[in-house]
Amino acid sequence: MNINEQVELLMQGTEYGDESLHKTMETELRQRLMDAEKEGRKLRIYCGYDPRTADLHIGHTVTMRKLRQFQDLGHDVIFLIGTYTSLIGDPSDKDKLRPLLTQEQTLENANTYARQAFRVLNPEKTTIRYNHEWLQELKFADLIKLASNFTIQQFLTREAFRKRWDGDDAVYLHEFFYAIMQGYDAFALNTDVQVGGTDQLFNIVTAARKVMTSLGAKPNIGIIMSILPGTDGVVKMSKSLGNHIPLNSSPEDMYGKVMSIPDAAMGQFARLVTRWLPAEIAAFDHGLKSGITHPRDAKMKLAHEITSTYYSESDAEKAQAAFVRLFQQGSIPEEMPEFTLSAGQTVIDVLMAAGLVSSKSDGRRMIDQKGVRLDGELLEKSEEPFPHPGVLQVGKRRFVRCA
């Protein structure tokens, strides 16, 4: 790729909320790539991850996909584990105080987190660092110097803080440290580019660049990625909302969940979590907008690409065949988990014990929405005794053989 093609790829899926800022970052990226080429050096790219949970979904991999693009272009990538920033927890998109974690909890989560990340990143080309290496060495005088670059107003104009302030909810002083700590990470790593989501815009484009400049370093470039919506196509993908696609699901489940997203969300998924190049995405969009490609066919292509990204081509083919057999031919899966019934269990008891719903309220909601069937017949009362052995189905994709 020439420089312009690289810039087009690396800016794919970015969102700044301001066209002039977008142009500034794009221009700086192009210049930094040109300078690196002339100097015969690689750019240093990083993204920080606070492992407050060990369970990832594909929304977490949007920034990892961008890091992989930089890797494929030959640049150095640093996967930063926020062993110190996790002690606070990023308040950027939260309307309440996040609970504090211990460093032991963070390190435990980090091991699982990194293993899952390597399903996207090239492990041989990835350097893992931990920000306690330098943050725990800072003295109070250092913190005073760093904090002097910011005003309280800058923090209070941020939406999450402003919402809490206006609602008379507590805003704790230590929460302001997060952006400063993240800015110091960029300086300590001497990076050219920092990747993050739109919830990181202030931390990356304002705090990190200000900290680096104040310490005499060349400010890094912010590659700010759009946030992937959940399977509802509207709200940010989240495990707590149940609209997520787990990274450690089965190929069949991943394929089926992608097939469940609204047509309008296909473009976002294509830009943020596929390996497609800009020309391929443009062709995908054109096929949909022109009517040349049926939305169902486009979605199947998208589901195949995403599934094969995290599993294999063969796994994606099998998942697609299973989907066609189940949903387009109206059959049930040939293989499914088995569950042994116990005397006295109600419908909701079985749904919970079989792992088909996450809670009793979730189970009752599925029943109310007519989403629970036994051997094809609707089950409409959650507290009634479970009728008889058979194939229990919840929603379109979850099956258990009860015996």
VMD Tcl script that draws the C-alpha trace (Angstrom):
set ca {
  {0.00 0.00 0.00}
  {1.11 3.55 -0.65}
  {0.81 6.14 2.15}
  {-2.63 7.35 1.11}
  {-3.98 3.81 1.01}
  {-2.52 3.15 4.45}
  {-4.13 6.29 5.86}
  {-7.50 5.31 4.34}
  {-7.29 1.89 5.99}
  {-6.08 3.15 9.36}
  {-8.74 5.88 9.55}
  {-11.48 3.40 8.62}
  {-14.11 3.20 11.37}
  {-12.86 6.29 13.23}
  {-15.17 8.86 14.79}
  {-14.15 12.21 16.30}
  {-17.43 14.12 16.49}
  {-15.69 17.05 14.85}
  {-14.58 17.21 11.22}
  {-11.67 19.58 11.86}
  {-10.27 17.26 14.54}
  {-10.65 14.32 12.17}
  {-8.70 16.19 9.50}
  {-5.99 17.15 11.99}
  {-5.47 13.56 13.12}
  {-5.54 12.28 9.54}
  {-2.98 14.88 8.43}
  {-0.69 14.12 11.37}
  {-0.95 10.38 10.73}
  {-0.04 10.82 7.07}
  {2.98 12.96 7.99}
  {4.12 10.56 10.70}
  {3.90 7.63 8.26}
  {5.86 9.58 5.65}
  {8.54 10.54 8.19}
  {8.84 6.96 9.40}
  {9.25 5.72 5.85}
  {11.99 8.25 5.15}
  {13.76 7.43 8.42}
  {13.41 3.69 7.90}
  {11.71 3.17 11.25}
  {8.48 1.63 12.49}
  {5.78 3.57 14.30}
  {5.05 2.67 17.94}
  {1.33 2.04 18.44}
  {-0.47 1.25 21.65}
  {-3.84 0.75 23.20}
  {-4.48 0.35 26.90}
  {-6.91 -2.19 28.36}
  {-8.21 -2.20 31.90}
  {-9.01 -5.88 32.58}
  {-11.90 -5.30 34.97}
  {-13.51 -8.43 33.55}
  {-12.10 -11.58 32.00}
  {-15.02 -12.17 29.62}
  {-14.65 -10.37 26.31}
  {-17.16 -9.81 23.52}
  {-16.45 -8.71 19.97}
  {-17.11 -5.09 20.91}
  {-13.89 -5.22 22.94}
  {-11.95 -6.25 19.83}
  {-12.65 -3.12 17.74}
  {-9.43 -1.45 18.92}
  {-7.56 -4.77 18.67}
  {-8.57 -5.01 15.02}
  {-7.07 -1.56 14.46}
  {-3.87 -2.60 16.21}
  {-3.73 -5.64 13.93}
  {-3.95 -3.39 10.88}
  {-0.91 -1.49 12.12}
  {0.86 -4.81 12.72}
  {0.08 -5.99 9.19}
  {1.64 -2.77 7.88}
  {4.83 -3.61 9.77}
  {4.59 -1.33 12.80}
  {5.33 -2.09 16.46}
  {2.27 -2.69 18.64}
  {2.11 -2.49 22.42}
  {-0.77 -4.16 24.24}
  {-0.89 -2.25 27.52}
  {-2.51 -3.86 30.56}
  {-3.79 -1.16 32.91}
  {-2.65 -2.73 36.14}
  {-2.61 0.71 37.76}
  {-5.36 2.56 35.91}
  {-7.66 -0.40 36.67}
  {-7.33 0.45 40.35}
  {-9.49 3.50 39.59}
  {-11.49 2.39 36.57}
  {-12.14 4.69 33.64}
  {-15.04 7.04 34.51}
  {-15.36 8.34 30.93}
  {-18.65 6.65 30.03}
  {-19.95 5.94 33.54}
  {-22.59 7.90 35.44}
  {-21.52 6.52 38.82}
  {-18.33 5.70 40.71}
  {-16.67 2.48 39.57}
  {-15.66 0.00 42.29}
  {-11.95 -0.20 43.03}
  {-10.05 -3.35 42.06}
  {-6.93 -4.74 43.64}
  {-3.79 -5.22 41.56}
  {-4.09 -8.98 42.16}
  {-7.61 -9.03 40.65}
  {-6.38 -7.02 37.68}
  {-3.42 -9.34 36.99}
  {-5.65 -12.40 37.22}
  {-8.08 -10.95 34.70}
  {-5.21 -9.77 32.50}
  {-3.95 -13.29 31.80}
  {-7.32 -14.38 30.40}
  {-7.76 -11.06 28.61}
  {-4.46 -11.35 26.73}
  {-5.16 -14.92 25.61}
  {-8.45 -13.82 24.07}
  {-6.82 -10.75 22.47}
  {-4.38 -12.99 20.60}
  {-7.28 -14.33 18.59}
  {-7.03 -10.96 16.80}
  {-3.46 -9.79 17.36}
  {-0.32 -11.50 16.12}
  {1.31 -12.67 19.38}
  {4.78 -12.74 17.81}
  {4.48 -9.07 16.89}
  {2.85 -7.85 20.11}
  {4.64 -6.45 23.15}
  {2.71 -6.68 26.42}
  {3.41 -4.01 29.02}
  {1.88 -3.18 32.43}
  {1.45 0.43 33.47}
  {2.27 -0.18 37.13}
  {5.87 -0.39 35.88}
  {6.07 3.41 35.72}
  {2.96 4.77 37.44}
  {3.86 3.29 40.81}
  {7.22 5.07 40.60}
  {5.71 8.56 40.31}
  {6.23 10.84 43.29}
  {3.71 13.31 44.64}
  {5.73 16.18 43.13}
  {5.36 14.47 39.72}
  {1.61 14.29 40.12}
  {1.44 17.99 41.00}
  {3.41 18.84 37.86}
  {1.19 16.67 35.67}
  {-2.06 17.94 37.22}
  {-1.01 21.57 36.67}
  {-1.73 21.08 32.96}
  {-5.47 20.74 33.58}
  {-8.35 22.72 35.02}
  {-11.31 21.40 37.00}
  {-13.54 22.93 34.33}
  {-12.04 20.67 31.68}
  {-13.14 17.64 33.62}
  {-16.54 18.93 34.66}
  {-17.52 19.74 31.08}
  {-17.26 16.02 30.28}
  {-20.72 14.48 29.99}
  {-20.33 11.71 32.58}
  {-18.99 14.08 35.25}
  {-21.43 16.85 34.36}
  {-24.39 14.49 34.68}
  {-23.31 13.45 38.16}
  {-22.50 17.03 39.19}
  {-25.90 18.31 38.05}
  {-27.62 15.42 39.81}
  {-25.82 16.16 43.09}
  {-24.06 12.78 42.89}
  {-20.54 12.59 44.24}
  {-17.60 13.11 41.87}
  {-14.45 11.88 43.57}
  {-11.08 13.58 43.19}
  {-9.23 10.35 42.38}
  {-11.40 9.89 39.27}
  {-9.67 12.91 37.70}
  {-6.37 11.05 37.97}
  {-7.39 8.52 35.34}
  {-6.94 10.75 32.29}
  {-3.64 12.06 33.67}
  {-2.37 8.53 34.28}
  {-3.37 7.48 30.77}
  {-1.61 10.52 29.37}
  {1.54 9.54 31.24}
  {1.30 6.03 29.77}
  {1.69 7.50 26.28}
  {4.74 9.47 27.40}
  {6.34 6.51 29.20}
  {5.89 4.29 26.14}
  {7.12 7.02 23.73}
  {4.35 6.20 21.28}
  {3.46 7.68 17.91}
  {-0.17 6.57 17.91}
  {-2.72 5.73 20.60}
  {-5.88 3.79 19.72}
  {-9.11 3.99 21.71}
  {-12.89 4.29 21.50}
  {-14.95 7.48 21.37}
  {-15.32 7.27 25.15}
  {-11.54 7.84 25.27}
  {-11.55 11.02 23.17}
  {-10.69 13.36 26.07}
  {-8.11 10.97 27.54}
  {-6.28 10.53 24.24}
  {-6.68 13.71 22.22}
  {-6.65 16.18 25.13}
  {-4.95 14.61 28.17}
  {-2.28 12.43 26.54}
  {-1.21 15.04 24.00}
  {-1.10 17.74 26.69}
  {0.95 15.56 29.06}
  {3.40 14.53 26.33}
  {3.88 18.11 25.19}
  {4.43 19.36 28.74}
  {7.15 16.75 29.23}
  {8.93 17.69 26.00}
  {7.74 14.76 23.87}
  {6.08 14.85 20.47}
  {2.35 14.30 21.09}
  {0.94 11.05 19.80}
  {-1.86 10.78 17.24}
  {-5.28 9.65 18.40}
  {-7.04 6.98 16.37}
  {-10.53 7.17 17.88}
  {-12.78 4.25 16.98}
  {-16.56 4.20 16.81}
  {-18.32 2.10 19.43}
  {-19.78 -1.18 18.16}
  {-23.53 -1.46 18.79}
  {-25.00 -4.62 20.26}
  {-27.21 -7.11 18.49}
  {-30.07 -4.62 18.85}
  {-28.14 -2.31 16.51}
  {-28.66 0.70 18.75}
  {-27.12 0.52 22.23}
  {-23.41 -0.10 22.91}
  {-22.62 -3.82 23.04}
  {-22.69 -4.87 26.68}
  {-22.82 -8.13 28.60}
  {-25.04 -6.53 31.24}
  {-27.59 -5.57 28.57}
  {-27.53 -9.03 26.99}
  {-26.93 -7.61 23.50}
  {-23.36 -8.90 23.24}
  {-21.62 -11.51 21.09}
  {-19.20 -13.37 23.38}
  {-15.71 -14.00 22.09}
  {-15.71 -17.41 23.75}
  {-19.01 -18.55 22.28}
  {-19.33 -21.36 19.74}
  {-18.95 -20.64 15.99}
  {-22.65 -21.46 15.54}
  {-23.69 -19.04 18.27}
  {-21.46 -16.26 16.94}
  {-22.74 -16.73 13.39}
  {-26.36 -16.78 14.56}
  {-25.97 -13.68 16.69}
  {-24.46 -11.71 13.80}
  {-27.41 -12.84 11.66}
  {-29.74 -11.35 14.29}
  {-28.43 -7.76 14.00}
  {-30.66 -5.22 12.20}
  {-29.85 -4.54 8.56}
  {-29.02 -0.92 9.39}
  {-26.12 -2.01 11.63}
  {-24.34 -4.11 9.01}
  {-22.15 -1.24 7.82}
  {-20.84 -0.56 11.33}
  {-20.03 -4.21 11.91}
  {-18.27 -4.39 8.52}
  {-16.08 -1.37 9.32}
  {-15.27 -2.26 12.90}
  {-14.89 -6.02 13.25}
  {-13.99 -7.48 9.86}
  {-10.67 -7.88 8.06}
  {-12.06 -6.22 4.94}
  {-10.13 -3.45 3.24}
  {-11.79 -0.11 2.35}
  {-12.49 -1.23 -1.24}
  {-14.23 -4.39 -0.01}
  {-16.37 -2.42 2.42}
  {-17.27 0.08 -0.29}
  {-18.39 -2.80 -2.53}
  {-20.38 -4.29 0.37}
  {-22.13 -0.95 0.99}
  {-22.79 -0.41 -2.71}
  {-24.34 -3.84 -3.08}
  {-26.78 -3.10 -0.27}
  {-27.66 0.46 -1.26}
  {-28.13 -0.37 -4.93}
  {-30.22 -3.45 -4.25}
  {-27.79 -5.69 -6.12}
  {-27.22 -7.70 -2.92}
  {-30.14 -9.00 -0.88}
  {-29.78 -7.96 2.79}
  {-29.96 -11.61 3.88}
  {-27.10 -12.58 1.57}
  {-25.04 -9.59 2.72}
  {-25.61 -10.50 6.34}
  {-24.60 -14.11 5.71}
  {-21.38 -12.89 4.11}
  {-20.78 -10.63 7.12}
  {-21.53 -13.41 9.62}
  {-19.18 -15.78 7.77}
  {-16.36 -13.20 7.80}
  {-16.73 -12.38 11.49}
  {-16.99 -16.03 12.54}
  {-13.97 -17.06 10.47}
  {-12.00 -14.19 12.02}
  {-12.26 -15.71 15.49}
  {-12.42 -19.37 14.53}
  {-11.51 -20.90 11.16}
  {-12.84 -20.93 7.62}
  {-14.04 -24.49 8.19}
  {-15.80 -23.53 11.43}
  {-17.53 -20.64 9.67}
  {-18.70 -22.92 6.85}
  {-20.15 -25.40 9.36}
  {-21.82 -22.60 11.31}
  {-23.37 -21.25 8.12}
  {-24.61 -24.71 7.12}
  {-26.14 -25.15 10.58}
  {-27.84 -21.77 10.34}
  {-29.30 -22.55 6.91}
  {-30.51 -25.94 8.13}
  {-32.07 -24.49 11.26}
  {-33.53 -21.19 10.12}
  {-33.99 -21.44 6.38}
  {-35.12 -25.05 6.35}
  {-37.00 -24.93 9.65}
  {-35.18 -27.80 11.36}
  {-33.63 -28.09 14.79}
  {-29.92 -28.74 15.38}
  {-28.69 -32.31 15.03}
  {-26.61 -31.91 18.19}
  {-27.44 -29.98 21.34}
  {-26.68 -30.06 25.08}
  {-28.64 -32.48 27.24}
  {-30.30 -31.72 30.56}
  {-31.60 -34.18 33.16}
  {-34.93 -33.16 34.63}
  {-35.64 -33.42 38.36}
  {-38.97 -34.04 40.03}
  {-40.95 -30.95 40.95}
  {-39.14 -28.49 38.67}
  {-41.16 -25.66 37.18}
  {-40.64 -24.23 33.71}
  {-38.60 -21.33 35.08}
  {-36.56 -23.74 37.22}
  {-35.55 -25.74 34.14}
  {-34.74 -22.64 32.10}
  {-32.40 -21.46 34.86}
  {-30.83 -24.84 35.64}
  {-30.22 -25.61 31.96}
  {-28.45 -22.28 31.50}
  {-30.88 -21.08 28.85}
  {-31.59 -17.77 30.60}
  {-29.42 -15.57 32.79}
  {-32.03 -14.90 35.50}
  {-35.61 -15.62 36.45}
  {-36.67 -12.21 35.18}
  {-34.94 -12.95 31.88}
  {-36.80 -16.28 31.70}
  {-40.17 -14.72 32.45}
  {-39.54 -12.06 29.82}
  {-38.77 -14.72 27.19}
  {-41.96 -16.58 28.13}
  {-44.03 -13.38 27.94}
  {-42.51 -12.68 24.51}
  {-43.55 -16.19 23.39}
  {-39.93 -17.19 22.97}
  {-40.00 -20.51 24.87}
  {-41.11 -23.77 23.24}
  {-41.06 -27.45 24.14}
  {-41.12 -29.73 21.10}
  {-42.41 -26.78 19.12}
  {-45.27 -25.94 21.51}
  {-45.32 -22.61 23.36}
  {-44.77 -22.65 27.11}
  {-46.71 -19.71 28.53}
  {-46.61 -20.07 32.34}
  {-43.31 -19.87 34.16}
  {-44.42 -21.35 37.49}
  {-46.25 -24.41 36.12}
  {-44.57 -27.84 36.47}
  {-42.34 -28.67 33.53}
  {-44.64 -30.68 31.21}
  {-42.50 -33.54 29.89}
  {-39.11 -34.47 28.38}
  {-38.34 -33.08 24.95}
  {-36.45 -30.39 23.03}
  {-36.60 -27.10 24.91}
  {-36.03 -24.01 22.78}
  {-35.44 -20.42 23.95}
  {-35.38 -17.73 21.29}
  {-34.14 -18.75 17.89}
  {-30.80 -20.34 18.69}
  {-30.80 -21.92 22.17}
  {-31.75 -25.59 22.42}
  {-31.47 -28.21 25.14}
  {-32.67 -31.82 25.02}
  {-34.46 -32.48 28.32}
  {-34.69 -36.07 29.53}
}
mol new
graphics top color blue
foreach p $ca { graphics top sphere $p radius 0.5 }
foreach p [lrange $ca 0 end-1] q [lrange $ca 1 end] { graphics top cylinder $p $q radius 0.2 }
display resetview
